[in-house]
Amino acid sequence: MSLYAEPRAVADLSQCIFYHAMDLPGIGFARGNWDLRQRFERYTGGVDFAGKRTLDVGTASGFLTFEAERRGAEVVSFDSTSPALHHGVPYLHVRRRRGVTQADASDFEGIRNAYWTAHHAFGSRARCHYGDVYNLTDELGEFDVVLVCQILVHLRDPVAALTSIAARCRGKLVITEGMIDSEHPVAVFLGHHDQPERYPNNSWWHYSTTLYRQVLDILGFEVVYFEWNNYPWENATGQKHIFKLGTMVAERIAPHT
Ligand SMILES: C[S@@+](CC[C@H](N)C(=O)[O-])C[C@H]1O[C@@H](n2cnc3c(N)ncnc32)[C@H](O)[C@@H]1O
């Protein structure tokens, strides 16, 4: 299999699910759950993208990729090969149904279609790699900027994922996630033991800021910037919520091997 995916031709916008709100040239406004259009700088910690080889980990519909590219980055988008790689919290009703649901599979394809539709609309030169976040191939090379935004919350083992991701980073690692403000290196489990069927099963952990700092230190990075920000979220049925996310920028100070 080749390292980068062949661009996908998407005939019909109705086959797309936009995770991000985007203004698409020649198409118009695409409504998405997260509207980061005026918030890209703060979401990515104000890092400079000009001339930077950038990896967008968990690209979804690709807003971060296309904004980084607009600022002069050469971007590789990354997402998982298959939703079968997404391990959810193993609630009983989830264990019983075994495997990927039809709804999860069609959401996954819809978001991938949205990425390629936007890629085409922007005339993007970004390349896209599909793989396993726990085992990012070194064939990807190294990156000056690596964006790790709202993917760790969905992973059973964020430390293993960060270890794999950090090995691709020679410069700045940007983490934007729900975090706990604590001087203790702790994690909060986001599974629900009470009425779990009421909740999506794809959220695992919020780490404390101190836990992130310690893991990053172990991986050879020093935190150079941190800020909290609020971001609006909205779903297709009009449900709204404000999420408070931390953005941490860490710089490589020691080699990874
Ligand atoms: C919530 S979206 C984040 C989108 C974007 N990074 C942002 O911050 O706006 C999470 C993305 O991570 C991907 N993802 C979730 N679990 C994954 C896994 N185990 N391996 C690789 N990608 C995964 C999903 O496919 C999705 O594109």
The ligand as a MOL file (V3000), in Angstrom:
LIG
                    3D

  0  0  0     0  0            999 V3000
M  V30 BEGIN CTAB
M  V30 COUNTS 27 29 0 0 0
M  V30 BEGIN ATOM
M  V30 1 C -12.6080 14.7380 17.1360 0
M  V30 2 S -11.7990 14.5900 15.6100 0 CHG=1
M  V30 3 C -10.5550 15.8530 15.7330 0
M  V30 4 C -10.3860 16.6640 14.4710 0
M  V30 5 C -9.2900 17.7050 14.4690 0
M  V30 6 N -8.0380 17.1830 14.9190 0
M  V30 7 C -9.6640 18.8990 15.3020 0
M  V30 8 O -9.1120 19.1210 16.3790 0
M  V30 9 O -10.5330 19.6710 14.8900 0 CHG=-1
M  V30 10 C -10.8770 13.1200 15.9650 0
M  V30 11 C -10.2140 12.5010 14.7730 0
M  V30 12 O -9.3620 11.4670 15.2730 0
M  V30 13 C -9.5440 10.2950 14.5250 0
M  V30 14 N -9.3230 9.1360 15.3750 0
M  V30 15 C -10.0450 8.7090 16.4020 0
M  V30 16 N -9.5460 7.5710 16.9180 0
M  V30 17 C -8.4600 7.3100 16.1890 0
M  V30 18 C -7.5130 6.2750 16.2150 0
M  V30 19 N -7.5850 5.2770 17.0770 0
M  V30 20 N -6.5170 6.3280 15.3170 0
M  V30 21 C -6.4280 7.3570 14.4460 0
M  V30 22 N -7.3200 8.3470 14.3540 0
M  V30 23 C -8.3160 8.3140 15.2200 0
M  V30 24 C -10.9490 10.3390 13.9950 0
M  V30 25 O -11.0790 9.5650 12.8150 0
M  V30 26 C -11.1600 11.8290 13.7780 0
M  V30 27 O -10.8000 12.2110 12.4880 0
M  V30 END ATOM
M  V30 BEGIN BOND
M  V30 1 1 1 2
M  V30 2 1 2 3
M  V30 3 1 2 10
M  V30 4 1 3 4
M  V30 5 1 4 5
M  V30 6 1 5 6
M  V30 7 1 5 7
M  V30 8 2 7 8
M  V30 9 1 7 9
M  V30 10 1 10 11
M  V30 11 1 11 12
M  V30 12 1 11 26
M  V30 13 1 12 13
M  V30 14 1 13 14
M  V30 15 1 13 24
M  V30 16 1 14 15
M  V30 17 1 14 23
M  V30 18 2 15 16
M  V30 19 1 16 17
M  V30 20 1 17 18
M  V30 21 2 17 23
M  V30 22 1 18 19
M  V30 23 2 18 20
M  V30 24 1 20 21
M  V30 25 2 21 22
M  V30 26 1 22 23
M  V30 27 1 24 25
M  V30 28 1 24 26
M  V30 29 1 26 27
M  V30 END BOND
M  V30 END CTAB
M  END
